[in-house]
């Protein structure tokens, strides 16, 4: 039986007195020898009988639709229940995959570089990630060698909570990310070789790039060291020592100003303040003279004792 598309319960009987039904009325009048009014009533009765049959068919159709919908729902529930173990297994597999360390791809047949990159400690990298000041000593060959030895010595280690930015979020980090080196050397105590452009500075700048420092900050610091390398003060006997002290003071102050809470922009570290260089040189020379005077006094006192 064709599907009923219109609800017969909402249908209204036609007006069989209209001219459009005249042929049907006249045929009934002639066949049954009745009046036109009686013919209209017969047409109404026939329409009502047909509509009642359609109402019954509509009711049966709705019942069949409900039964089919209930059956589909039950089949979907059964399918969902049957697939749940597989779905749970897939979810567990995905979670397990998420927890696994992510690996980069590799280039087939490409050997390792002849010069293996120096890698600083987790503590140094953590400091850079937090945009904090960190001594150059961590980025020297000696500092990186110490970090490598410590990593090899620790197979398993504890973890600690670390705040993520300024939000109320925490993340787990290895304890080594919070442990400073006992052998760290302050910047002003380094030799010029240890601070040279080919060793610690380049390693520091590369690590800043890898930990997401803004490009203009990285460029400014690289320019800072390049300007120190080519500064005319280096031609003087105490030039390297003065510039090392300048580097130590200025870089630490730069980090402090970069993280101040006032929102005040920091100075441009790449621009060398020659007045400050001169001031540091005078201070170091005065300290040297004072030490020489003290040593001379002690020496003279020893002579007088003989």
Helices and strands as residue ranges (DSSP letters): G 8-10, G 19-21, H 22-32, H 36-99, H 122-129, G 136-139, H 141-153, E 159-163, E 170-174, G 175-178, G 187-189, H 192-195, H 200-210, H 215-229, G 232-235, H 239-258, H 274-305
